[in-house]
Amino acid sequence: MKTGLIVNKFIRIGKIFHISCNEFALHLKNLFIVIFCSISDQLQMVRKSASGGVNSIGKGGGSMPSNEECGIRDVWGHNLEEEFRTIRQVVQQYQYIAMDTEFPGVVARPIGEFRTSADYQYQLLRCNVDLLRIIQLGLTFLDESGNTPGGSYTTWQFNFKFNLQEDMYAQDSIDMLQNSGIQFKKHEEEGIDPLDFAELLMTSGIVLADDIKWLSFHSGYDFGYLLKLLTDQNLPQEESEFFELLRIYFPTIYDVKYLMKSCKNLKGGLQEVAEQLELQRVGPQHQAGSDSLLTGMVFFKMREMFFEDHIDDAKYCGHLYGLGTSFVVNGAGGYLDSNGDNSSSS
């Protein structure tokens, strides 16, 4: 991406949040750190991938292996910078990124009058994302054909600081995450600081990039937490401003749940859809790494079966299932109101 285009995107972000000149300069400073990423990043990537070929996703194994054994790299505070060095190299070839987050549920409901049910859904999202902290983020990297990188890892699972004594949460969500194997004591002691993560994400080459394609499943909350991390701000009050920010940071998004509207007989949540497509999960359900990998598998299987290996961007790109307004790739940067049968089911 050309430097001038990136600067223009930062100017638009500044207008949305009314960021001061000094704050804007700090954002630019963080952005241009990427220019000085050392050659050692490339050398380290060569060493890590020397032993691997290309793995085709969607093929099941036997008994359930550990995250590391099935190609999911756990990232904590102590190895955050090292893993981002690897990611900066991986994304040069693998430009489809399947994403999932784990967060502590829904604890608040907005009050007042709302223009539409879609407006209520956005305000519900906004008040909860503003109040709560992200727990995990999973990123899986794939190429145009759905292949994952050679080497040891296909997926990175970022584990953030979270303290059950201090942070807000919904108890049923925490119970589910604990049952899936999430170790909250380790999150408290070794978790990633959100500001450290945001700085490295900004310089990673995977945001603010028109050639990166993001894959997700019913992902309004997922992208809400990512925008909160990247901007270090509460979400905008208006949904239209949320989607304007989304388009700046994540220009190309395919929400699998939205794509399902055009797939006859596909229904349900991620796991149910995967089973209908005869795909086998790798790793534990309700952990962000495994869920992101399964999201990527589902997307490419759906693209093959229902879309003849081609997604119509004008029809599907930028829609987030359950929200009423979405940006579209139309050359003009306009907005499309997609009110109708959107809902917030899983």
C-alpha positions as CSV (number, residue, x, y, z in Angstrom):
1,M,0.0,0.0,0.0
2,K,1.3,3.5,-0.9
3,T,2.2,5.7,2.0
4,G,0.0,8.5,0.7
5,L,-3.1,6.3,0.8
6,I,-2.3,5.2,4.4
7,V,-1.9,8.9,5.5
8,N,-5.3,9.7,3.9
9,K,-6.9,6.9,5.9
10,F,-5.4,8.3,9.1
11,I,-6.8,11.7,8.3
12,R,-10.3,10.2,8.0
13,I,-9.9,8.4,11.3
14,G,-8.9,11.6,13.0
15,K,-12.0,13.4,11.7
16,I,-14.2,10.6,13.1
17,F,-12.7,10.8,16.6
18,H,-11.7,14.5,16.5
19,I,-8.1,13.5,17.3
20,S,-5.7,16.3,18.0
21,C,-2.6,17.0,16.0
22,N,-0.3,15.6,18.7
23,E,-2.4,12.4,18.9
24,F,-2.4,12.1,15.1
25,A,1.3,12.5,15.0
26,L,1.7,9.6,17.5
27,H,-0.5,7.4,15.4
28,L,1.7,8.2,12.3
29,K,4.9,7.5,14.3
30,N,3.5,4.0,15.2
31,L,2.5,3.4,11.6
32,F,5.9,4.2,10.1
33,I,7.7,1.9,12.5
34,V,6.9,-0.9,10.0
35,I,9.3,0.7,7.5
36,F,12.2,-0.1,9.8
37,C,11.3,-3.8,10.5
38,S,14.7,-5.5,10.3
39,I,15.9,-8.1,7.8
40,S,16.2,-10.4,10.7
41,D,12.4,-10.9,10.5
42,Q,12.8,-12.5,7.1
43,L,15.7,-14.6,8.2
44,Q,13.7,-15.9,11.2
45,M,10.8,-16.7,9.0
46,V,13.0,-18.7,6.6
47,R,14.3,-20.7,9.5
48,K,10.8,-21.5,10.9
49,S,9.4,-22.5,7.5
50,A,12.3,-24.4,6.1
51,S,10.9,-27.8,7.2
52,G,7.3,-27.3,6.0
53,G,5.3,-27.6,2.8
54,V,1.8,-26.3,2.2
55,N,-1.0,-27.8,4.2
56,S,-4.5,-28.1,2.7
57,I,-7.2,-27.3,5.3
58,G,-10.3,-29.2,6.0
59,K,-8.8,-32.6,6.6
60,G,-9.5,-34.2,9.9
61,G,-7.2,-36.0,12.2
62,G,-7.6,-38.6,14.9
63,S,-7.6,-37.8,18.6
64,M,-7.6,-34.2,19.6
65,P,-4.1,-32.8,19.7
66,S,-2.8,-29.8,21.7
67,N,-3.0,-26.3,20.1
68,E,0.7,-26.4,19.2
69,E,0.4,-29.9,17.7
70,C,-2.4,-28.9,15.4
71,G,-0.7,-25.7,14.2
72,I,-2.2,-23.2,16.6
73,R,0.4,-20.9,18.1
74,D,-0.5,-19.5,21.6
75,V,0.7,-16.0,21.9
76,W,1.3,-14.3,25.4
77,G,3.0,-11.2,26.5
78,H,6.4,-12.7,26.5
79,N,6.4,-13.9,22.8
80,L,4.2,-11.2,21.3
81,E,6.9,-9.3,19.3
82,E,8.5,-12.5,18.1
83,E,5.2,-13.9,16.7
84,F,4.4,-10.6,15.0
85,R,7.7,-10.7,13.2
86,T,6.6,-14.1,11.8
87,I,3.2,-12.7,10.9
88,R,4.7,-9.8,8.9
89,Q,6.3,-12.4,6.7
90,V,3.4,-14.8,6.4
91,V,0.9,-12.1,5.3
92,Q,3.0,-11.3,2.2
93,Q,1.9,-14.6,0.7
94,Y,-1.2,-15.6,2.7
95,Q,-3.6,-12.7,2.4
96,Y,-6.9,-14.2,3.5
97,I,-7.2,-13.9,7.3
98,A,-9.9,-15.8,9.1
99,M,-10.6,-14.2,12.4
100,D,-12.5,-15.0,15.7
101,T,-12.6,-13.5,19.2
102,E,-13.6,-14.7,22.6
103,F,-15.0,-12.1,24.9
104,P,-16.8,-12.1,28.3
105,G,-20.4,-12.2,27.1
106,V,-23.1,-9.5,27.2
107,V,-23.6,-7.7,30.5
108,A,-25.6,-4.5,29.6
109,R,-28.6,-3.5,27.5
110,P,-29.1,0.0,26.0
111,I,-32.2,1.9,27.2
112,G,-34.2,4.5,25.3
113,E,-35.9,4.7,21.9
114,F,-34.3,3.3,18.8
115,R,-35.0,4.1,15.2
116,T,-34.9,0.4,14.1
117,S,-34.2,-3.0,15.5
118,A,-30.8,-2.8,13.7
119,D,-30.1,0.5,15.5
120,Y,-30.8,-1.3,18.8
121,Q,-28.5,-4.2,17.9
122,Y,-25.6,-1.7,17.2
123,Q,-26.2,0.1,20.5
124,L,-26.2,-3.2,22.3
125,L,-22.9,-4.1,20.7
126,R,-21.4,-0.7,21.4
127,C,-22.3,-0.5,25.1
128,N,-20.9,-4.0,25.8
129,V,-17.7,-3.6,23.8
130,D,-17.1,-0.3,25.5
131,L,-17.6,-1.9,29.0
132,L,-15.7,-5.2,28.5
133,R,-12.3,-6.5,27.5
134,I,-11.3,-9.0,24.8
135,I,-10.0,-12.3,26.1
136,Q,-8.7,-14.0,22.9
137,L,-8.2,-13.3,19.2
138,G,-7.5,-16.0,16.7
139,L,-6.0,-15.3,13.2
140,T,-5.6,-18.0,10.6
141,F,-3.7,-17.2,7.4
142,L,-4.7,-18.7,4.0
143,D,-4.0,-18.1,0.3
144,E,-6.4,-17.7,-2.6
145,S,-6.9,-21.4,-2.8
146,G,-7.5,-21.9,0.9
147,N,-4.1,-23.4,1.7
148,T,-2.4,-22.5,5.0
149,P,1.3,-21.7,5.4
150,G,4.0,-24.3,5.5
151,G,6.0,-24.7,8.7
152,S,4.8,-25.2,12.2
153,Y,1.8,-22.9,12.5
154,T,-1.2,-21.8,10.5
155,T,-3.0,-20.0,13.2
156,W,-2.1,-17.5,15.9
157,Q,-4.1,-17.3,19.1
158,F,-3.6,-14.1,21.1
159,N,-4.3,-14.3,24.8
160,F,-5.0,-11.0,26.5
161,K,-4.8,-9.8,30.1
162,F,-8.0,-10.6,31.9
163,N,-8.6,-10.6,35.7
164,L,-11.7,-12.3,37.0
165,Q,-11.5,-10.3,40.2
166,E,-11.4,-6.9,38.5
167,D,-12.9,-7.1,35.0
168,M,-16.6,-7.3,34.1
169,Y,-18.1,-10.5,32.6
170,A,-21.2,-12.6,32.2
171,Q,-20.8,-15.7,34.4
172,D,-22.2,-18.1,31.8
173,S,-19.7,-17.0,29.2
174,I,-16.8,-17.4,31.6
175,D,-18.1,-20.9,32.5
176,M,-18.2,-21.9,28.8
177,L,-14.7,-20.5,28.2
178,Q,-13.3,-22.3,31.2
179,N,-14.9,-25.5,30.0
180,S,-13.2,-25.0,26.6
181,G,-9.8,-24.9,28.3
182,I,-9.1,-21.2,28.7
183,Q,-6.8,-20.7,31.7
184,F,-7.8,-17.3,33.3
185,K,-5.1,-17.4,35.9
186,K,-2.5,-17.5,33.1
187,H,-4.4,-14.7,31.3
188,E,-4.1,-12.6,34.5
189,E,-0.3,-13.3,34.9
190,E,1.0,-13.6,31.3
191,G,-1.7,-12.0,29.1
192,I,-1.0,-9.5,26.4
193,D,-1.4,-5.8,27.1
194,P,-3.9,-4.4,24.7
195,L,-1.9,-1.3,23.9
196,D,1.2,-3.4,23.1
197,F,-0.9,-5.6,20.8
198,A,-2.5,-2.6,19.1
199,E,0.9,-1.0,18.3
200,L,2.2,-4.2,16.7
201,L,-1.0,-4.8,14.9
202,M,-0.8,-1.4,13.3
203,T,2.6,-2.1,11.9
204,S,2.0,-5.7,10.9
205,G,0.7,-5.2,7.4
206,I,-2.7,-6.8,8.0
207,V,-4.8,-3.7,8.7
208,L,-5.2,-0.6,6.6
209,A,-4.4,-2.9,3.6
210,D,-6.7,-3.1,0.6
211,D,-5.2,-6.5,-0.5
212,I,-6.1,-8.3,2.8
213,K,-9.4,-10.2,2.8
214,W,-10.9,-10.8,6.3
215,L,-13.1,-13.9,6.9
216,S,-15.4,-14.0,9.9
217,F,-18.6,-15.5,11.2
218,H,-21.4,-13.3,12.6
219,S,-18.6,-10.8,13.5
220,G,-20.1,-7.5,14.7
221,Y,-18.7,-8.0,18.2
222,D,-15.4,-9.4,16.8
223,F,-14.7,-6.3,14.7
224,G,-16.0,-4.0,17.5
225,Y,-13.3,-5.3,19.8
226,L,-10.7,-5.0,17.2
227,L,-11.6,-1.4,16.4
228,K,-11.6,-0.6,20.1
229,L,-8.1,-2.0,20.4
230,L,-6.8,-0.2,17.3
231,T,-8.2,3.2,18.1
232,D,-7.9,3.0,21.9
233,Q,-11.4,4.7,21.9
234,N,-14.9,3.7,22.7
235,L,-16.9,2.8,19.6
236,P,-18.6,5.6,17.7
237,Q,-22.2,6.4,18.7
238,E,-23.5,6.1,15.2
239,E,-23.5,2.9,13.3
240,S,-22.6,4.7,10.1
241,E,-19.4,5.9,11.7
242,F,-18.6,2.4,13.0
243,F,-18.8,1.1,9.4
244,E,-16.7,4.0,8.1
245,L,-13.9,3.1,10.6
246,L,-14.4,-0.6,9.7
247,R,-13.8,0.2,6.0
248,I,-10.6,2.1,6.8
249,Y,-9.0,-0.6,8.9
250,F,-10.6,-3.6,7.2
251,P,-11.4,-2.7,3.6
252,T,-12.5,-6.3,2.5
253,I,-14.6,-8.4,4.9
254,Y,-16.7,-11.5,4.2
255,D,-19.0,-12.6,7.0
256,V,-19.8,-16.2,6.5
257,K,-23.1,-15.9,8.4
258,Y,-24.2,-13.3,5.9
259,L,-23.0,-15.4,2.9
260,M,-25.2,-18.2,4.3
261,K,-28.3,-16.2,3.2
262,S,-27.5,-17.3,-0.3
263,C,-26.7,-21.0,0.6
264,K,-29.8,-23.2,0.5
265,N,-30.2,-25.4,3.6
266,L,-27.2,-24.0,5.5
267,K,-28.2,-22.9,9.0
268,G,-27.1,-22.5,12.6
269,G,-23.8,-21.5,14.2
270,L,-20.3,-22.2,13.1
271,Q,-20.0,-25.7,14.4
272,E,-23.4,-26.8,12.9
273,V,-22.5,-25.3,9.5
274,A,-19.1,-27.1,9.5
275,E,-20.8,-30.4,10.2
276,Q,-23.3,-29.8,7.4
277,L,-20.3,-29.2,5.1
278,E,-18.6,-32.3,6.5
279,L,-15.6,-30.4,7.9
280,Q,-13.8,-31.5,11.0
281,R,-12.7,-29.0,13.6
282,V,-9.0,-28.8,14.6
283,G,-8.5,-27.8,18.2
284,P,-11.0,-27.0,21.0
285,Q,-14.4,-25.3,20.3
286,H,-14.9,-21.9,21.9
287,Q,-11.2,-21.0,21.6
288,A,-10.4,-18.3,19.2
289,G,-7.7,-20.1,17.3
290,S,-9.7,-23.2,16.5
291,D,-12.8,-21.1,15.7
292,S,-10.8,-18.9,13.3
293,L,-9.4,-21.9,11.5
294,L,-12.8,-23.5,11.2
295,T,-14.2,-20.2,9.9
296,G,-11.6,-20.2,7.1
297,M,-12.4,-23.9,6.3
298,V,-16.1,-23.1,6.1
299,F,-15.6,-20.0,3.9
300,F,-13.6,-21.8,1.2
301,K,-15.9,-24.9,1.2
302,M,-18.9,-22.6,0.8
303,R,-17.2,-20.6,-1.9
304,E,-16.6,-23.8,-3.8
305,M,-20.0,-25.4,-3.3
306,F,-22.3,-22.4,-3.5
307,F,-20.5,-19.6,-5.3
308,E,-18.5,-21.4,-8.0
309,D,-15.3,-20.2,-6.4
310,H,-16.2,-16.5,-6.9
311,I,-17.7,-14.1,-4.4
312,D,-19.6,-11.0,-5.8
313,D,-18.0,-8.2,-3.7
314,A,-20.8,-5.7,-4.7
315,K,-23.3,-8.1,-3.1
316,Y,-21.5,-9.6,-0.1
317,C,-18.4,-7.6,0.8
318,G,-18.6,-5.5,4.0
319,H,-21.9,-6.9,5.4
320,L,-21.9,-7.9,9.0
321,Y,-24.7,-10.3,9.9
322,G,-27.0,-8.8,12.5
323,L,-26.2,-5.1,11.8
324,G,-28.3,-2.8,9.7
325,T,-25.8,-0.7,7.8
326,S,-22.8,-2.0,5.9
327,F,-20.2,-0.6,3.5
328,V,-20.0,-2.0,0.0
329,V,-17.2,-2.0,-2.5
330,N,-18.7,0.1,-5.2
331,G,-15.9,2.5,-6.1
332,A,-17.7,5.4,-4.5
333,G,-17.3,4.6,-0.8
334,G,-21.0,4.7,-0.2
335,Y,-23.2,2.9,2.3
336,L,-25.9,0.4,1.9
337,D,-28.8,0.0,4.3
338,S,-29.4,-3.7,4.6
339,N,-32.3,-3.7,7.1
340,G,-34.6,-6.7,6.9
341,D,-34.2,-10.2,8.3
342,N,-30.8,-9.6,10.0
343,S,-30.8,-10.9,13.6
344,S,-28.3,-11.6,16.3
345,S,-28.6,-15.4,16.4
346,S,-25.3,-17.4,16.6
